[in-house]
């Protein structure tokens, strides 16, 4: 694992207070909590990108065609 890098992040005062309180309550550092949160968000982004890549091969369907089909079949 690479060495940690330092960054300056500005939080809303209430968010910062909540982070400090949670850090104290869970015996973790604010830095560890922020790192974990960012990893979760990046992981979700990676999943989304993978889904987009998988769906890229799907046939595109025109919205108007779908609406007409729904109407024709009595769904709307």
N, C-alpha and C positions, 0 to 999 in steps of 0.2 A: 504494500500500500504506500502511496506517495505521502510526502510530508504535508501537513495541513497548510493551507494558505489563509492569510488574513484578509478580511474584507470589512468594510464599514457599511452597516445597514441601519437605516433610520426607520424605527417603528413608531406607529401612533402610540402616544403615552399610555393609553389604556391597554393596548396589546402588549406593550413592554411590561407593564405591571403584571398582567396575567401570565406572561411567560416566566417572569421572575418567581411569582408565587407557585406556579406549577413546577418549576425547576427545584425550588426548595422542598416542595411536598413530595417530589419523586426522587430526590437526591441525585438529580442529573443537572448538567450545565445547560444554560440557554443555548449555547453553541451546539451541543449534542442534539437537543430537541429540534433546532432549526435545521441541522443537517439531515436528521431523520425525516422531517416534513418535506424537505426539498427532494430527497431520494424518492419518497412516495409519489410526489407530483411528477417527477421525471419518469418514474416507472409507469405511471398511468399514461403519460404522453407516449412512451415507447409502445405500450399496448395499443393505443389509438393508431399510431403510425403503422403498426403491423396489421391492424384491421383494415386500414385504408389500402395497404399494399395488397392484401388478400382480395378485397372487393374491386380492385382496379380492373381485374379481368372479367368482372360481371358485365352483362349486357346492360346498357343504359336504357331506362324506360322514361318516356316523355310523360310529364305530369298530366297533361290534357288527356292523353290516351288512357291513363289509369282512371281518371275521373269519369270519362265516357264509359269505360268498362264497368265501373261500379254502378253507374246509373242504369246501364243496359241490363245488368243482372239484378236490379232492384235493391241494391245495397244502400243507395242514397236517393 
